C-alpha cells in the first residue's frame, strides 16, 4: 500500500511473520499450507513463491542475512525450538543451536559478519 494507506492489495494469502529481503525484491514468510508451518519466499519480480523448508516439524520466523544470501529460521524438528540457517533456495540447512530449553527468533548482527543470535 502507499504510505497514506491507499492502494492496498494482498501479496500473499495465509502468511505470517513476513520479512523483506535487504534488497526489497523478495519476501520470506511462514505459512501453514501442507499440515505443517514452513518457510517460503516470494520473488516480487516474477511473482513465484517457493517453499524452502520441508520435513516433519514446524519451521517459522525467517530472518534474512544482511547480504541476502542466507536465511535463519526456527524449527521444531528436534523436539524443542532451535535456530537453523539455510541458503535462500532452501539448501544446506545447518543447525546453529542445541539447547534443551530451546532457542527462538534469530536476528543477525548489524554488520552481518556474525551468525544469528537467538533469544530464549
ChimeraX attribute file (.defattr): number of C-alpha atoms within 10 A of each C-alpha:
attribute: neighborCount
match mode: 1-to-1
recipient: residues
	/A:1	9
	/A:2	7
	/A:3	7
	/A:4	7
	/A:5	7
	/A:6	8
	/A:7	8
	/A:8	10
	/A:9	7
	/A:10	6
	/A:11	10
	/A:12	14
	/A:13	7
	/A:14	9
	/A:15	16
	/A:16	16
	/A:17	14
	/A:18	18
	/A:19	17
	/A:20	17
	/A:21	20
	/A:22	14
	/A:23	9
	/A:24	11
	/A:25	12
	/A:26	20
	/A:27	21
	/A:28	28
	/A:29	24
	/A:30	26
	/A:31	23
	/A:32	15
	/A:33	11
	/A:34	8
	/A:35	10
	/A:36	15
	/A:37	22
	/A:38	24
	/A:39	28
	/A:40	24
	/A:41	24
	/A:42	19
	/A:43	16
	/A:44	13
	/A:45	8
	/A:46	9
	/A:47	12
	/A:48	10
	/A:49	15
	/A:50	15
	/A:51	17
	/A:52	20
	/A:53	22
	/A:54	14
	/A:55	12
	/A:56	12
	/A:57	16
	/A:58	20
	/A:59	27
	/A:60	28
	/A:61	23
	/A:62	29
	/A:63	25
	/A:64	26
	/A:65	25
	/A:66	17
	/A:67	13
	/A:68	17
	/A:69	13
	/A:70	20
	/A:71	28
	/A:72	29
	/A:73	29
	/A:74	26
	/A:75	26
	/A:76	18
	/A:77	13
	/A:78	12
	/A:79	11
	/A:80	15
	/A:81	24
	/A:82	26
	/A:83	28
	/A:84	21
	/A:85	24
	/A:86	19
	/A:87	17
	/A:88	20
	/A:89	15
	/A:90	18
	/A:91	12
	/A:92	12
	/A:93	17
	/A:94	12
	/A:95	15
	/A:96	15
	/A:97	17
	/A:98	13
	/A:99	11
	/A:100	11
	/A:101	10
	/A:102	19
	/A:103	21
	/A:104	21
	/A:105	19
	/A:106	24
	/A:107	20
	/A:108	18
	/A:109	13
	/A:110	9
	/A:111	9
	/A:112	14
	/A:113	11
	/A:114	10
	/A:115	14
	/A:116	23
	/A:117	16
	/A:118	19
	/A:119	11
	/A:120	11
